[in-house]
Structure formats: structure tokens, C-alpha cells
């Protein structure tokens, strides 16, 4: 379960990874955080953590899980590969999940990002109103 403490740890790891792997973005502070409106993301502790560290965020419209790549891309990929298996321990679940995540190709991530961009454009075109599917 993702709670505020766990999510704060994730953000700390993310910030460290950006600093190490994308020093040009870290140096000029041009990287941005996009997370959805999940409760753990919107709590005061998290908002304060992000603000104190001067992390720019991209606002996420309400009721828009289709704009979060993890919701329409990563979670479905993991569910598809892991749902028919039985695991005995949490560690076994974690090991299998990490292996499946690492098996996703760079081109699959790029394709997912392009699809996410289309969803963002639909959201902008609808001025944040609800839309469904690709008929927007």
C-alpha cells in the first residue's frame, strides 16, 4: 500500500536518480514531477516535501487516471504477466515485479509516452472536462 511515508521515500529516490542520471536537468532545475491525484500524493506532508525542495510539478486534472502512464501502461503490463501466478512471499512478488519491469523495452516506454501525450492533448482540447476513449 502506498502511504505518505512510502511515497516520500519514493520521491527521495527519484530526486537522487534525477541528480545522478540527468545532471543537466538537476543543475538548471528544469525537470518536473507529474503524479496523479492519489491521496498519498496530495497530502500536506508530500506537498511540503516537494515545495521545500523546489520541485516543479505538472498539475494533474481530477478524475483523469488515463493521463498517468503508470495507470494505462505499467500496471496493465504487470497485471498481465503476474496475475496467473501464485507467490509465497512478498519478496517473491517483488523479485518477479522487478524482473517484469526490467523486461519492458525502451521503445515500449517511448510508445507509452507518445500515447500519454495524445491523452494530454485531448484533455487540453476539452479544457479539462471529462472525455473517454479516443473519440475526443
C-alpha positions in Angstrom: 0.0 0.0 0.0 1.3 3.4 -0.9 1.1 5.8 2.1 2.7 9.2 2.6 5.9 7.8 4.2 6.4 5.3 1.5 5.7 7.9 -1.2 8.1 10.4 0.4 10.8 7.7 0.2 10.0 7.1 -3.5 10.3 10.8 -4.1 13.7 10.9 -2.3 14.9 8.1 -4.5 13.5 9.8 -7.7 15.3 13.1 -6.8 18.5 11.2 -6.2 18.2 9.4 -9.6 17.5 12.6 -11.5 20.5 14.2 -9.8 22.8 11.3 -10.8 21.4 10.3 -14.2 20.3 13.7 -15.5 22.7 16.3 -14.0 21.9 18.8 -16.7 18.2 18.9 -15.7 19.1 18.8 -12.0 21.6 21.7 -12.4 19.2 24.1 -14.1 16.1 22.7 -12.3 14.2 22.1 -15.5 12.9 18.6 -14.6 9.3 18.3 -13.5 7.3 15.8 -11.4 4.0 14.5 -12.8 2.0 12.4 -10.4 -1.7 11.9 -10.2 -4.2 12.9 -7.5 -3.9 9.8 -5.4 -4.4 10.6 -1.7 -0.8 9.8 -0.8 0.4 12.3 -3.5 -1.9 15.1 -2.4 -1.2 15.1 1.4 0.3 18.1 3.1 3.4 16.2 4.0 4.1 15.4 0.4 3.2 18.9 -0.9 5.5 20.4 1.7 8.3 17.9 0.8 8.0 18.9 -2.9 7.8 22.6 -2.1 10.8 22.7 0.3 12.9 21.0 -2.4 11.7 23.4 -5.1 10.5 20.6 -7.3 8.3 21.8 -10.1 5.1 19.7 -10.6 2.8 19.3 -13.5 -0.8 19.7 -12.3 -3.0 16.6 -12.9 -6.7 17.2 -13.7 -9.1 15.5 -11.3 -10.7 12.1 -12.4 -8.0 11.5 -15.1 -6.2 8.3 -14.4 -5.8 7.9 -18.2 -3.3 10.7 -18.1 -0.9 8.8 -15.7 1.3 6.4 -17.7 1.5 4.0 -14.8 -2.2 3.6 -14.8 -2.7 2.8 -18.5 0.7 1.3 -19.3 2.8 -0.1 -16.4 0.1 -1.5 -14.2 -1.6 -3.3 -17.0 1.7 -4.8 -18.2 2.5 -6.1 -14.7 -1.0 -7.4 -14.1 -1.0 -9.3 -17.4 2.3 -11.1 -16.6 1.8 -11.7 -12.9 -1.9 -12.3 -12.5 -2.0 -16.1 -13.2 0.9 -16.9 -10.9 0.9 -17.7 -7.2 3.6 -16.3 -4.9 4.6 -17.5 -1.5 6.3 -14.4 -0.1 6.3 -10.6 -0.6 10.0 -10.9 -1.7 8.9 -13.3 -4.4 6.3 -10.8 -5.6 8.9 -8.0 -5.6 11.5 -10.0 -7.5 9.0 -11.0 -10.2 7.7 -7.5 -10.5 11.2 -6.0 -10.8 12.1 -8.7 -13.4 9.0 -7.9 -15.5 9.6 -4.1 -15.2 13.2 -4.6 -16.4 11.9 -6.6 -19.4 9.9 -3.7 -20.8 11.8 -2.3 -23.7 12.8 1.4 -24.1 10.7 1.5 -27.3 7.7 0.3 -25.3 8.2 3.2 -22.8 8.6 5.7 -25.6 5.4 4.4 -27.3 3.6 4.7 -24.0 4.8 8.3 -23.5 3.6 9.2 -27.0 0.2 7.7 -26.2 0.2 9.7 -22.9 0.9 12.9 -24.9 -2.2 12.3 -27.0 -4.3 11.9 -23.8 -2.8 15.2 -22.5 -3.7 16.9 -25.8 -7.3 15.5 -25.5 -7.5 16.8 -22.0 -6.3 20.3 -23.1 -8.7 20.4 -26.0 -11.6 19.5 -23.7 -10.4 22.2 -21.2 -10.1 19.6 -18.5 -13.7 18.3 -18.9 -14.3 14.5 -18.8 -13.5 12.6 -22.0 -13.4 8.9 -22.8 -11.6 6.9 -25.3 -10.1 8.3 -28.5 -13.2 10.0 -29.8 -12.3 13.3 -28.1 
